[in-house]
Amino acid sequence: MNHSLTDQGGDSTLRVGGDLDALSSPELRPTLEALAHDPRGNITVDLSNLKLIDSSGLGALISLYKQAISTGGTVNFIGVADQPLVLFKLLKLDRAFGLS
């Protein structure tokens, strides 16, 4: 798994690629927690290079979403495709997160 974070004004973009699973999600959690508690709170999560996600990865993204929303922020997921999209649809997260 690889990730990068860019900030522009009040907007943050997190790009996640590779496999987001039980082995790699702990590496991403500190970044997600910092984003979730940022008072700016406009977060875009680009998953266009994400090839695989498991329940640990989903849990990390759901945690980000819930924490950011609870502090008045927004989270948008973009580029969700392939296996991650199948899993998002199976769990109806595509509706909760407003994926198209």
C-alpha positions as CSV (number, residue, x, y, z in Angstrom):
1,M,0.0,0.0,0.0
2,N,1.1,3.5,-0.7
3,H,-0.5,6.8,0.1
4,S,0.1,10.5,-0.3
5,L,-1.5,13.5,1.2
6,T,-1.8,17.0,-0.3
7,D,-3.3,20.1,1.2
8,Q,-4.6,23.1,-0.7
9,G,-6.2,25.8,1.4
10,G,-9.1,24.1,3.3
11,D,-9.1,20.9,1.1
12,S,-7.1,17.8,1.7
13,T,-6.6,15.0,-0.9
14,L,-5.5,11.6,0.2
15,R,-4.5,9.2,-2.5
16,V,-4.3,5.5,-1.6
17,G,-3.0,2.8,-3.9
18,G,-2.1,-0.9,-3.9
19,D,-3.7,-3.1,-1.2
20,L,-5.4,-1.7,1.9
21,D,-5.6,-4.7,4.2
22,A,-4.9,-5.9,7.7
23,L,-1.2,-5.6,7.2
24,S,-1.2,-2.1,5.6
25,S,-4.1,-0.3,7.3
26,P,-2.2,0.4,10.6
27,E,0.3,2.3,8.5
28,L,-2.5,4.6,7.2
29,R,-4.4,5.1,10.5
30,P,-2.3,8.0,11.8
31,T,-2.8,9.9,8.6
32,L,-6.6,9.2,8.7
33,E,-6.9,10.2,12.4
34,A,-5.1,13.5,11.7
35,L,-7.4,14.2,8.8
36,A,-10.5,13.3,10.7
37,H,-9.6,15.8,13.5
38,D,-8.6,18.6,11.2
39,P,-11.1,21.4,11.7
40,R,-10.9,22.3,7.9
41,G,-12.5,18.9,7.2
42,N,-12.9,19.0,3.4
43,I,-11.4,15.6,2.5
44,T,-11.2,13.9,-0.8
45,V,-10.0,10.3,-0.8
46,D,-8.8,9.2,-4.2
47,L,-9.0,5.4,-4.5
48,S,-8.4,5.2,-8.2
49,N,-5.1,3.3,-7.7
50,L,-6.5,1.0,-4.9
51,K,-6.5,-2.6,-6.2
52,L,-7.7,-4.5,-3.1
53,I,-9.4,-3.6,0.2
54,D,-10.5,-5.9,3.1
55,S,-12.5,-5.3,6.2
56,S,-9.6,-3.7,8.0
57,G,-9.2,-1.2,5.2
58,L,-12.9,-0.5,5.1
59,G,-13.0,0.0,8.8
60,A,-10.2,2.6,8.6
61,L,-12.1,4.5,5.8
62,I,-15.4,4.3,7.7
63,S,-13.8,5.6,10.8
64,L,-12.4,8.6,8.9
65,Y,-15.8,9.3,7.4
66,K,-17.6,9.0,10.8
67,Q,-15.1,11.2,12.7
68,A,-14.9,13.9,10.0
69,I,-18.7,14.1,9.6
70,S,-19.1,14.3,13.4
71,T,-16.9,17.5,13.5
72,G,-18.7,19.1,10.6
73,G,-16.3,18.0,7.8
74,T,-17.0,16.4,4.5
75,V,-15.5,13.3,3.0
76,N,-15.7,12.4,-0.7
77,F,-14.5,9.1,-2.1
78,I,-13.5,9.2,-5.8
79,G,-12.1,6.7,-8.3
80,V,-13.5,3.6,-6.6
81,A,-13.3,0.7,-9.1
82,D,-12.7,-3.0,-9.4
83,Q,-12.6,-5.1,-6.2
84,P,-13.0,-2.1,-3.9
85,L,-16.2,-1.0,-5.7
86,V,-17.6,-4.5,-5.6
87,L,-17.1,-4.6,-1.8
88,F,-18.5,-1.0,-1.4
89,K,-21.6,-2.0,-3.3
90,L,-22.0,-5.4,-1.5
91,L,-22.0,-3.5,1.8
92,K,-24.1,-0.6,0.4
93,L,-21.3,1.8,1.2
94,D,-21.7,3.2,-2.3
95,R,-25.0,4.7,-1.2
96,A,-23.8,5.9,2.2
97,F,-20.7,7.6,0.6
98,G,-22.6,8.9,-2.4
99,L,-20.5,7.0,-5.0
100,S,-21.7,7.0,-8.6
